[in-house]
Amino acid sequence: MIDEAMIDATRSPVRVAEANLREMASEVQIPRYSRRNLTVSLVHIGVGGFHRAHQAVYLDDLLNNGETGWSECGIGLLPQDARMKQALISQDCLYTVLTRGSDKDHARIVGSIASYIHAIEKPEAALERLSAPETRVVSLTITEGGYYIDEGSGKFQEAHPTVVHDLEHPSAPRGVLGYLAAALDRRRRRGIAPFTVLSCDNLPGNGRISRYALLSFAELLDPGLRAWIEQNVAFPNSMVDGITPVTTDADRALLRDRFHVEDAWPVVTEPFRQWIIEDHFSNGRPPWERAGAQLTSDVSGYELMKLRLLNAGHSALGYLGVLHGFQYVHEAAADPIFQAFLERFFDQVAPLIPLLSGIDLGDYRSTLIRRFSNAAIRDQLSRICSEGSSKLPKFILPSIRELASAGRPYSRLSLVIAGWFLYLQRFDVIDAHRDELVKIAKAAGDDPTPLLKVSSVFGDLASNANFVGEVTGFVRRLRKDGMMATISA
């Protein structure tokens, strides 16, 4: 929260830059280390808000505690990454993390990103950085679509235009698989040990998925390269958690007024962060455990807990909250009726979560409610509602299948699906399959069955008469009785 008494309107803001660090206000945390002699041993592809608020902060913590062998180079592969390049390069690759708690704000300058390459402008520089002997880990936040895996069948999309281009132009790739394959091929030919590929995307089994995607691509490109990757490259699974809303002008203004920092693109986050990593690397790794990450032999249980509770809970608040008229996550989470519904939603899912070392599931659930209710974050429900056709098959539908198979109730989850159906009819949808889904939903009226038959999203769930009946009943109840009456019942 903003302490108005601490705002000094007479002080001029200081622009984020290496030369200006000592001019920052005393309450702004700055790097305690020299950035001049750091070894760039990690490359991250897909530098966005989440990475800068999460993995890069863990690395910054290590550097602040004396580690010198692990800084990172960021790489952007998309045209829109030009904006990130401009923001970072203009600030010597420094940026501000604004952590917003329910009672206190904190500003921190992060220095763990040593350089940034926009691959569209400098593809050879990106390939050489990936191929350099110093590069030992390549981490990814490229979203679900970046792996070119079909949501319905789980098969590799060989005909995807980016895949086709990169197979035809292996020395001038566009997609992440093309860059990884080309760089690993250079390392193979030069006798350089391979890097580890560490996916940090919000996918169940993200290491397994990245391995399958890259091996599938390499098989089409060069079976010999595929065999070498299969034998030598590690793809650890990981689970990441931390809420990072889109940065707004209001966030920039708060940073200027409260902390006197001028930043082209700060990132906003909550105080909570978590990182569970499978300890399986092919060429060394940073000592992330010294910065609070948890290294384990099996990530799957933690991943399941996060996807089925946090991500699924977000989706529940998203579609139902927007339909009721809420704009922000905290508005829905703090409403007593919605909060009671979310608790009952968790009750239905909880039997699917295994016992996990270091985790009290009751405390975890209570922490989720507190995190969702943090009004300072101002996380927009529209962000949560985007890409439903990709999120629901990971966050909601697996729980429905497992609960149905066990003969357990799943009505609260069916209500979320009914909410998505009505959302597609009423709102401006952001989804890779928007046109198809909106057309089906709008033509269906009160009967969601045509949408439930979209196998690329729902698989064979349309054959479950109870599920179809529940979703249909909830669609009609929402129309007739409204949101509050429906979720209260």
N, C-alpha and C positions, 0 to 999 in steps of 0.2 A: 504494500500500500504506500501511497505517496504521503510523506510527512511535509506538509506545506511549510512548516516552520523552518525546514532545512533547505528550502529553495532560496538561493541567492541570485536574484535577478541581475545583480550588478556585475557578476563575474562572466567573462566571455568564455564560450565553449572552446575546447581544445580539439583540433582535428586529430584523428587517430593516425599516427605515423611513428616510425622508429625514433626519429629525432625529437618527438614531442612527448615521449612517455613520462619523463621526469616532470613535465608540466601538468600532469593529470592531478585532479583533486585527490586528497589523501585517502578518501573513502573508496577510490577506484583501485581495484587490484590490478597490478601490472606484472609482466613476466619478471621473475627474479633471476633469470639466467641470460647469458649472452647468446644471441642467435647467430653470431658470426661463424662459429666453428662446429655447428651441429651437423651430424651425418644424416642425410636424407635416405632413410632405409625403408620407408613405407610410402606407397603411392595410393591415393584414394581417388576412385572414379565416381563422380556424381556428388560434388561438393554442394550441398544445399543447407537449408536451415537445420535439419535434424543432425546431420553429420557434424556441423560446426558447434552444435549445442551438446553433443554426446561424445562420439569417439575422439574428436580433436581435443576435447576438454580432458578426457582421461590421459591423452598423450601430453597435454600441457601440464597436468599434475605431475607426471613423471619427470618432465624437464625441470619443473620448479623444485623437485626433490633431488636433483643432481644427475639425472640421466642425460647423456649427451649423444648416444648412438641411435636415437630414434626420433627424427622429425619427419615431416611428410611433404610430399608434393601433391597438389590437387590437380586433377585432370577433368576437363569438361568436354563431352562429346557432342553436345546438342547446340543448335544455333542460339538458343536462348541463354546458354552458358556464357555468352559474350558479356552479359551484364555482370555476372559474378566475377569474371576476369577483370573487368574494368574496376569494380569496387575493391577487389583485393589488391590488385597491382598498385592502384593509386594510394593504398595505405600500407605498403610494404608487406602485404599479406597478413597484416594484423586486423583484428575485428573485435567487437564488443559482444559479450554475452550478458544480457540483462535477465537476471533470475528474479522472478516475481513470486513471492510467497504471499500467503494470506495476510501477513502482518509486517512484511519487510521486503524491500527491494535491494538487490545487490548487483553491482556492475563490475565486470572483469574483462580485461584485455587479454586475448588469447594469442599466443605466438607460435604455436606448434606447426602451423602451415608455413613452410619455408619458401615455397614457390608455387606457381599455378600456371598451367598450360592449357590454352584453348585449342583442342586438337584439330578443330576445323581450320584454324589459321596456321597451326604448326604441327601437322601430323607426324612428321619425321622426328621432331623434338619429343613428342609424346611417346613414340615407339622406342626411341633411344633411352628415355628415362625408364620405361618399363623393362628394357633389356639390360640396363646397367647392372653390374655386379653388386652394387650397393643396395639395390632394390630387393628386399627379402620378403615383403608382404605386400600384396595388392588387395585392398579392401574395396567393397562396392556398396553404394546405395543408389541403385538404378531403377527402383520400383519393379513391381511384378512383371510388367511388360518387357523389361529389358532382357529377359532370359529367353524370350520367344518360345514359351511353352503354352500349348493350347490348354485353356482352363478346363474344358470338358473332358478331353481324352488324356491329357497329361503328356501328349507326344510333342516332340520338337517340331517347330514350324519351319520346315525346310524351304517352303515357298515364300516365306516372309521377304519383302523387297530388300530389307537391309541384309538379311542372310544371303540372298542371291547375289547382291552387289559385292559383299565381302568375299564370297567364294570366287567370284570372277576377278576381283581386284585385291588379292591378299596383301599386297604391299601398300595399298591405299585404302584401308578399311574405314567404315563409318560407325559400326556398332561395337559394343564392348567385347563380344565374342571374337570379332575379327581382330581387334587390338590385342586381346590376350593371346590368341593363337599365334599371331605374327611375332609378338615379343617372345613367347616361349620357344617358337621355332628358331629365332635368332640366338637365344640362349643355348638351345640344344646344339646348334651348329658351331657356336663359339666355345663350347665346353664350359658354360657357366651354369651353376646350380639353379634350379627353378625357384621361383617365388611361390609362396602360399597364396591361394585365392580365398579371401575371407569375405563372404557375403554378410552384410549387415541389414539386409532387407527384411521386411515384415512378412516372411514366408515360412510355413512349417517345413522344417528340413532344408533350410536355405543353402547349406553346404552341399547336401545331396543334389538339390536342384541345379546349383551352379556347376557341379561336376558333370551331371547328365547333359546339361546344355552345351558345355564346352567340349566334352567328348563327342557329342553328336555332331557339332560343327566341325571338329577336327577330323572326324572320320570321313566327312564329305570332302574336306580339303586335302588331307594327306593321312592315310591310315598309319603310316610310320610315326607321324607326329602324335596321332591319337594314342598309340601304344606307349610312347615315351611319356606323355602327360599322365596316362593311367597309372604308370609304374612309379612316377617320380613326384607328382604334384599333389599336395594336401589341400583338401577343401573342408575345413572345419565348420560345423554348424555353430550358430550363435543366436542369442536372443537379446534384443535391445529394447529398452523401455525408457521413455521420457517424452512428455507432451511438449510439442514445439509448434505453436500457432504461427500463422503467416505474420511477418513483420509489417506493422502499419505505420503511417505517419505519426499517429499518436504515440507509438513506442519511441520513435526518433525524437519527438518533442520532449517526452519524459526524460530520455537520456540527456538531452541538451539542458533542460531546465533543472533537473534534480542532480545530475552528476557532471554537468558541464563538459560533455563529450560530444563531439561531432563525428558521426560515423555514417558512411554511405550506405551500409547495409548491416546493421546490427542484427542479432538473433535473440529472440525472447524464448524463455523456457521456464519450467517449474523447478522447485528445489530438488525433487526426486529424480534420480536416474539409476538405472540398473543395466548391467551387462553380464551375461552368462556366456562363456566361450568354451567350446570343446578344445581341450589342450592337445591338438594334433596339427603340427606345423612341419613343413618340409625344409625350412632354412632359417630356423630361429624365429623369435618373436620378442616384442617388448614385454617387460615384466609388468603387465597390466594389473596383476593382483595387488601390486604395491599402490595402485591408485583406486582400489576398491572394486575392481572387476572380480568375478568369480570364475575360476578355471575349473572345469569338470570333465569327466569322461563321457557324460551323457547329458545333453542339453534338452532332450525331448520333453521331459516332464515340465520343466520351467517354461518351455516354449508353449506347451499345451495350456498351461495355466494362464499365461498372458493372452494368448489368442482367444481362448474360450471365455475369459472373464473381462479383461480390460478392453480388448478390441471389440468383442461382442457387445459388451456393455456400452461402449461408445456408439456402436451402430444402433443399439436399441434407443438410446437417448437421441441419436441423430434423426432418424426417420420419424419417430413418434413425437419428438420435441418440435421439429419443424412443422409437422402437421398441426400441432396445437398452437403454434405461433411464437415459440421461443426462437431467439436468434443465436444465443450462446449456450455452450455446454453447461456452464455453471448455473444458468437459469433453470434448466431442466433438472440438473442433479440436486439443486437445493430445494426444489418444490417438494413438499411432503408427500404428495400423491405419487409423483414420479419416483421419488426416492424409495418409497415403499414398494413400488412395482419393480425397481431395479434390484432390491433385496430379494424379492421373490424370484426374479429372473436368475439371480445367482444361486438361489436355493435349488432350482431345477438343474443347473449345470454342474454344481459342486460335486455330485457323486462321480463325475467323469474325471476329476482331477486326482492324480496319485499323490501319495505322501512324498514330500520333498525335503531334503536336508536343508535346514536353515530357514524353512518357510512355515509359518503358522497361517493356515488358510483363512481363518477368521480375521486375523490381523490384516492380512493382505486385502481381503474384501473391504474392511473398514477403511484402509488406506486409500483404496480406489475411490470410495465415496468422497473422502476428503479431497483427493486430488481433482476429481471431477467438479467439486463444488468451489474450487479456488477461483474467486471472482477476478483476481488480478490478471489471470492468464487471458481471459476474454477469447477463448477458443471458439471460433464460429462453427455452428452446426453444419453449415453448408460445406465446410471442409471435410467434416466427418462423413457427410452423405455422398461425397464424390466416389466414382468408380465402384458402385455397389455390385456390379456383375462380377467384379474381381474379388471384392472383400467378403461378400456373403458366403461364397463357397469355401472360404477358409475359416471364417469366424463363427458362423451360425449353423450352416447346413450340416457339417460333420457331427455337431452335437445332436441335431434332430435325428440323424440316422442312428447314432449310437443309443440315444434314449429310446427311440422307437424299437430298436432291436432288443433292448433290455426290458421292454414293457413299462417304461417309466413315462410320466407326463412331460410334455414339451410345449404346452399351450402358450407360455410367454414368448417362446421363440417363434411360434407360428404367428403371433400377433406382430412381431417385428417384420416378418415377411409380408403380412397384409399392409403394414405401414409403407414398405418399399413400393408395393404395387400402387398405392394411392399417391405416393411421392412422384412416381413416374408419370402419373396422369396430371399432376397439378403444378409441378415446379420445373424450373430451368435446370436440366440434368447435365452433370458433367460425368461422362462415362464413355469408354472406348467404343461401346456398342449402343450408344445413345439412340440413334435413329431407329434401329430395329426394336429396341425394348420399348421406347415411348410409343411407337406405332402400335405394337401389340397391346400394351396396357390401355391406351386410349380407346382402342376398338373393342376392348373386352367388357367395358361397362362395370357391372358389379360382380362379374365372374372372372376370378384370377386364373382359372385353369389354363387358358392359352399361354400365359406367362410362365406358369409352373411347368409347362411342357417344353420350355427352352432348355434342351439337354445340355448345352454348353455351360449353363449356370446351375441347373437343378439336377442334372444327371437323370436318374430314374425315379426321383421322388414323386413325380406325377402319378406313379402307380400305387402310391400309398394313399388309400382312400381317406384314412383318418386325417392325415396331414392336409390334403386338398380340402376336406370338409372343414377343418379348423380355420384355415386361411380364408376360405370363402365366407364362413360365418363371421369372422372378425372384420372382413371388409364391409359387410352389410351392417354390422353393429357400429362400426366407426362412422359410417354414413348416417345411421339412424340416431344413435345416442351421443355421438361426439367422443372425443379422446378421453376426458377425465372420467366420464361414466364407465367407459369400456375398460380402462386399465384399473379403475377402482374395483370393478367386479371380478 
